[in-house]
Amino acid sequence: MPEIHFKIQWPDGKQESCYSPSLVVKDYFDPGEAYTVTEFLNRSRESLQIASDRVQAKYGFPCSRALGQLRQIEAAAQPYLTQPESKVTVLDFV
């Protein structure tokens, strides 16, 4: 299963590399596109859950790394949720 990393930038300018065990994230994010924090969270939840489900279908267990990445994204997003227009930018896939 091909894994991928996607580089993001939080509203405060902090950059982070995120992990997915599946290329499905390419269906949810476009490099250079900015998403509201809420939309970014929704897309992250859906894409990383699908990625984990694909691992489970292939190997018999969910991907703890994808689910851990989702928890990390959810925690990092919390400070920005009070600012509805804050944007997360997907910089690139690596």
C-alpha positions in Angstrom: 0.0 0.0 0.0 1.6 3.3 -1.0 2.0 5.8 1.8 2.2 9.5 1.4 3.0 12.6 3.5 1.3 15.9 3.0 2.8 19.1 4.2 0.4 21.7 5.7 0.6 25.2 7.1 -1.6 26.2 10.1 -3.2 29.7 10.3 -0.3 30.9 12.4 2.3 29.9 9.8 3.5 26.8 11.5 4.2 24.0 9.0 3.8 20.3 9.6 4.2 17.1 7.8 1.3 14.7 8.0 1.1 10.9 7.2 -1.4 8.8 5.4 -0.9 5.1 4.6 -2.9 5.6 1.4 -3.0 8.0 -1.5 -6.7 8.6 -0.8 -5.7 12.0 0.7 -5.0 13.2 -2.8 -8.8 12.9 -3.4 -9.5 15.2 -0.5 -6.8 17.9 -0.8 -5.2 19.9 -3.5 -1.7 21.4 -3.1 -1.8 25.2 -2.7 -5.4 25.1 -1.6 -6.5 26.7 1.7 -9.3 25.2 3.7 -11.1 26.6 6.7 -10.0 24.7 9.8 -13.4 23.0 10.1 -13.3 21.9 6.5 -9.7 20.7 6.8 -10.7 18.7 9.9 -13.7 17.1 8.1 -11.6 16.2 5.1 -8.8 14.8 7.3 -11.3 12.7 9.3 -12.8 11.2 6.3 -9.7 10.6 4.3 -7.6 9.2 7.2 -10.5 7.0 8.2 -10.7 5.6 4.7 -7.0 5.1 4.7 -7.1 3.2 8.0 -10.0 1.1 6.7 -8.0 0.2 3.6 -5.2 -1.1 5.8 -7.7 -3.0 7.9 -9.2 -4.6 4.7 -5.7 -5.6 3.5 -4.0 -6.6 6.8 -6.9 -7.3 9.2 -6.3 -4.4 11.6 -6.8 -0.6 11.4 -3.8 1.7 10.8 -2.9 3.1 14.2 -0.5 5.5 12.6 -3.2 7.1 10.5 -5.6 7.3 13.4 -2.8 8.8 15.5 -2.2 11.4 12.8 -5.8 12.2 12.9 -5.8 12.7 16.7 -2.7 14.9 16.3 -4.4 17.1 13.6 -7.6 17.4 15.8 -5.5 18.5 18.8 -3.5 21.0 16.8 -6.6 22.5 15.2 -8.3 23.2 18.6 -6.9 26.7 19.1 -8.1 27.8 15.6 -11.7 26.6 15.9 -12.7 29.9 17.6 -11.6 31.7 14.5 -14.0 30.3 11.8 -12.3 32.0 8.9 -8.8 30.7 9.8 -7.3 28.6 7.0 -5.1 25.6 6.8 -3.1 25.4 3.5 -2.1 22.1 2.0 1.4 22.9 0.7 2.5 19.7 -1.1 2.4 16.0 -1.2 5.8 14.2 -0.6 
